[in-house]
Amino acid sequence: DLVFKVGYVGNMGRRLENVFNPNQPVPGPEAPALRRPFRVLAPRVINIDYAVSDGLSAYHSLQASLERRFANGIGFLSAYTWAHSIDTVANQFGGADNGPLPQDIRNRRADRGNSGHDLRHRFVHSMNYELPVGKGRKFGSGMGRAADMIAGGWDMNLIATMQTGLPFTPVLANSVSNAGGSRPDRFKDGKIDNPTIARWFDVSLGTAASGAAWGTPAQFTFGNGARNSLYGPGRVNFDYSVFKNFAVTERVKLQFRTEIFNLFNHAQFDLPNPAVGNPNAGIITSIVGTPRQMQFALRLSF
């Protein structure tokens, strides 16, 4: 039997823990020590770890699944999720390159953007298939012991995962705020058609009139580019396993297992260099996950 389910999950205004430095200097031409908010109370203190629970988040997702419960040697579960998560804090569950966060301690709400774990689309398909050959199976009647040892008792399993990429924040390679890192001004979307690992997003830096995607903000100010505004490469992965079952006696069974992770050795690329103005901006130089791995095992049941 097939079971189809559709559901919606929504969560708005959830409070999140956050830690930041309230003594970060504000932009200006003077020496950083003269621009730190706590310079009068603690003139020699540079960094303060301030833990608060004022982070806000909003999450919405549409979930659909199709399941065939195991029968007649086959069963599978397919699940698709569309989701969007927004918050004002650093990564809660791993993920993005958030850039300077907070960028400006005087306006922390300007950091509201896509969450570091914001996966818009994710599809997972898992399947178990019992080959219908062998004693006790559909095509096993009359099979001799030798033939059953070779052709009978095979099982296969598959897990396929496909998802869109994680977000990242373009930053200025050379900040002009004189108060730490800064995001650039954003003139265009920044996405490009057919991105490659050598050029994942539009890294042009200049003026709006010149057609550049990014600009350098005025001296001693922060840029207006949003946090986590662009997305890195998606991921596609297949894990596969095949089992061979041997009936040693009526009570003793032996199983030989071959498990292959990342079956097709598909490269899973990391996020690009986000530093606009750097010669390596937009280039992906690393991977995540692991290349293809194979492992073998014996399992004795009695």
Secondary structure, DSSP 8 states (H G I E B T S, - for coil): -EEEEEEEEEEEEEEEEEEE-TT---SSSS-GGGG-TTTTT-TT-----EEEEEEEEEEEEEEEEEEEEEETTEEEEEEEEEEEEEESSS-SSS--B--SSSS-TT-GGGG-EE-TT--SEEEEEEEEEE-S-STTSTT-TT--HHHHHHHSSEEEEEEEEEE---EE--EESS--SSSS----EE-S----SS-BTTB-S---BS-TTTT-SEE---TT------TT-EE---EEEEEEEEEEEEESSSS-EEEEEEEEESTT----B-----EETSTTTT----B-S-S-EEEEEEEEE-
